[in-house]
Amino acid sequence: MTEQTDYSQWSSKKLIERVTHLEQQLREQMEKNNAQPISKVNSSPAQKRDRSRPKGRFDPSRYSTRFIALKFAYLGQRYNGLEFSPGNTTPLPTIEEELHRALTLTCLIYSSSQPSANESTSIWEGCDYSKCGRTDKGVSAFGQVVGIRVRSNRPLERKISGNAEGTEPEEPNQTAPFHHVYDEIPYAQVLNNVLPPDIRVLAWCPSPPAGFSARFSCTERQYRYYFIQPAFSPTMGSHKPLPSGAMRSRREGWLNIQAMRSAAQKFEGLHDFRNFCKVDASKQIEDFSRKIFYADVQEVDPSQEGPVGYLDLPCFREFKSKNEIPASNEPIDGQLRNPPSFVTPKLYVFKVHGTAFLWHQVRHMAAILFLIGQGLESPSLIDTLLDVEQMPQKPMYEMANDAPLVLKNCIFAKNKDLAGLDSLEWVYVGDQEERARANAKSPKKKDDKYGLGGVVDELWRTWRSRKMDEVLAGTMLDIAVRGSWGSLYREHNRDHETPTAVQTESQKVFQGGDSPRSAGKYIPILKRSRMETVSAINERYVKKMRLNSTVGPG
């Protein structure tokens, strides 16, 4: 038995301090169990009701906070981009709106209101919020990163008042040490329970470095632009010449991957990309120099980064007598080592890594590459557009479609010379220490990665529903083409007729979308009308703002 304390010899002052300390311990224990806090004996029921918090709100002063980083992925077609702008009405919700709702719903941040077009202040006030890549409408991300201050499970530090002798209370607090991961809120799992299925938190970083900013601390952003080969349904009997008069080396619809590769590699290095972006006059940018670490066009290896390529891993394959790991099928010169024996659309990707990117820069780069791949432009066009002394005004051309573009990853290197090496320590959903934490807290807790309703299960459902759309639409397309063997036979004979030098049909131009654009007679980029210089655009915007401020509203 525990020996009882003899209070008979204690002074009145020491007894009062002891009672006060015990009341504080009891109050904290009751609050922990979601009980009513200790109140005065003569408090009326009306007074107690006044102190109750409104439903869905919480008192942030009762909790500690911590600064973390979140890594999440999203499919961008249903959203109006990442960023929410106060006072700006958009036809679709933004990713930040959905993220903010999830954070407030789970009481990870405190907010007095939800995002709306009527808001005039930032929805992230007081959260130390920062974002890495501002993706535009329709653009997806697989490794977006934000920094944010959130509620924590770490107990608040207790304020213990000293006694007359300046000593600690007789019985110190015996609370076990707090583990920064095991005992913390499982942020990824909590948020994924309330986020839409096409937005998934993949990991969180418990300890970003001092002064961390998701925007300014990022040393490398990696983008992917996906496309298929052929780019669109090939045209039978397509021997018409190119706009230059040269005869085609491949059927219309098929891209020259090698020409695209040699052109893409011209982007590498430090260049002025003013001819490969949309100028935002409101920002008054004068320096358009950006450093590209890596740029290439490659066939996607499904076992490495293709759709559901993880099924080729030994732990996911069908049971067989010999479960050997297959030889590497990594691309050589942009082509897979072991291509399929039958002709089928292949998936390719334009990869580009750089320190930072201008507005719509990657989509402009991809658009030029597609023109080169179709034989409508020469790879030397990129050299000309990068030479701003020779080409100070951007020629007018359309950028590539938004849907295939993905922010693949954001890298935070300790040394900016170590490109591609992330220094942040991420705790991914399903990591070993996350499982250890979950098992220690609740042995029956579901597997938040592979279990029913986990991240993998939810994303599998999203993928499969869209895969079935692909299968059915592709099969219907195949039936439509194979439906009349007589017409196929006639077109096959036309395919071997002598080429003609007369171009009668409208030129099809591929821009990364679902179908090519009919461009009529194609006009080469360097012969098109050109926009104003950057300085002229900036100057015109400043004059407009001065005029508006002088005239005033109304």
Residue, then its C-alpha position, 0 to 999 in steps of 0.5 A: m500500500t502507498e504510504q499516506t501523507d501526514y498533513s497535520q504538520w503542514s502550514s496553512k499556505k502549504l495546504i492551500e497550494r496542495v489543494t490548488h494543485l490537486e484541483q488542477q490535476l482533476r480539472e485536466q483529467m476531466e477535460k481529457n475525458n470530455a467531461q464538464p470542467i470544474s466550476k463554482v458550486n453556485s454556478s447556475p445551469a444558464q451560466k453553464r449553457d453560456r460556456s458551452r461551445p457551439k457545435g463544430r467549433f473548438d477552443p484552440s487555447r486548450y490544445s498545443t500546435r505544431f508546424i508540419a508539412l503535408k504531401f498530397a496528390y489530386l486529380g485536377q479535372r474537377y477543380n479550378g486549380l490549387e489556389f483559392s483567391p479571396g473575393n474571386t468567384t470560380p466555376l469549380p471549387t479549388i483544391e485549397e477550398e477542399l483542403h481548408r474544409a477538411l482541416t477545419l472539419t477535423c479541428l486541425i486548424y481554427s477558422s471562424s468561417q469557410p472559404s467564400a467569394n465574399e471573403s476579403t482576407s486570407i483563409w489561412e490567417g494564423c496558420d503559417y501556411s505556404k504552398c509549393g506549386r500553384t497548379d492551374k485549372g485542370v492540372s493534377a499533382f502527385g507530390q504537392v507540398v504545403g507547410i501549415r501549423v496544426r493542432s497537436n496531441r502534445p500536452l500543453e505545458r503545465k503552469i506550476s506555481g512555486n510555494a514559499e520554499g520555492t520547491e516543486p509539489e510533493e507528487p510530480n506529474q508522472t505523464a509518459p514522454f510524448h513521442h513526436v510520431y507515435d503519439e501524434i494525430p495521424y494527420a494523413q488518415v484523419l484528413n483522408n476520411v473527409l477529403p474527396p476521393d480524388i484528393r489524398v494526403l500521402a504523407w506528413c513531415p514531423s519536423p520541417p527545418a527552421g524557417f521552412s517555406a513550401r514555396f521558397s525552400c523548394t529546390e526542384r519541381q518535377y513536372r510530367y506531361y503525358f501523351i500517347q503514340p499515336a497522338f490521334s487516330p492515324t489518317m488512312g492514305s495520308h501521304k499529303p506533304l508537310p506545309s514545307g512541301a517535304m513528304r511525310s516520313r510517317r503517317e499523320g497522327w504518329l509523332n517523331i519521338q526522336a525529334m521530340r527528344s532532341a528538341a526537349q534536351k535543348f531546354e536544359g540549362l539556364h535560359d530566358f523563357r519569356n517566349f514559353c509562358k503567359v506574361d502576368a502583368s500584375k506581377q511586373i516580372e522582368d527576369f524570366s530566367r529559369k534553370i532546367f535540370y532535366a528535360d526528355v521524352q520517354e516511353v513510360d515503363p508501366s512496371q516503374e511509373g505507369p498506371v497501376g504498375y505496382l501490380d508487377l511487384p513480387c508481393f502483388r503478382e499472381f501466385k506462381s511456382k517461380n516468382e522471379i523478378p523480371a529483367s529491367n525494362e527501362p527505356i533506351d533512347g526513349q524506347l522500352r527494351n521489350p516492347p509489346s509484340f502487337v501494335t497498341p497505343k503507347l504511353y509517353v511522357f515529357k519530363v522536365h525538372g527545374t528550380a521554378f517555372l513561369w505561368h503556363q511554362v510547361r504547357h507552352m514547352a509541350a505545345i512546341l514539342f508536339l509541333i516538332g513531333q508532327g513535323l510541322e516545325s524543326p527542333s531548331l525552333i527552340d533555339t530561336l525562341l530561347d534567344v530573346e535578343q533575336m526573338p524579343q516578342k513572343p509569336m502567337y501560338e496556343m499552349a498544350n491542353d491542361a489535363p495531361l500535366v502533373l506536378k510529379n514531385c517537389i524536392f527540398a534539398k539541403n544543398k541546392d547542388l544536390a538536385g533530386l535529393d529530398s532532405l525532408e523526412w516523410v511519414y507516409v501512410g502505412d509506414q512502419e512507425e505509423r503501423a507501430r503507433a496504430n497497433a500500440k494504440s488500438p490493435k483492431k485499427k484498420d490498415d489505413k494504406y491497404g485496408l478496406g477504405g484505405v488510400v490504396d482501396e479508394l484510389w483503386r476504385t477511382w482508377r477502375s471506374r475510369k479504366m472501364d470507361e477507357v476499355l468500353a470506349g476503346t472497344m467501341l472505337d475498334i468495332a467501328v473501325r473493323g465493322s466494314w472489311g470492304s472499306l478497310y480493303r479499299e483504304h488499304n489500296r488507297d494507302h499504296e497510291t502514288p503520293t500527291a504534292v497537293q495538300t487539299e485537307s485542313q492541317k490537323v494540329f495536336q495540342g495534347g487534348d483528346s482530338p487534334r485541332s483543325a488549323g486550316k493551312y498551317i502557318p509556321i511559328l516564326k511567320r506568325s504575328r507577335m505579341e508586345t514586348v514584356s516591358a510594353i505589357n508591364e508598362r501598359y498594366v501600370k498605366k491602367m492601374r494608375l488610371n483606375s485609381t485616379v478615376g475611382p469606382g463607379 
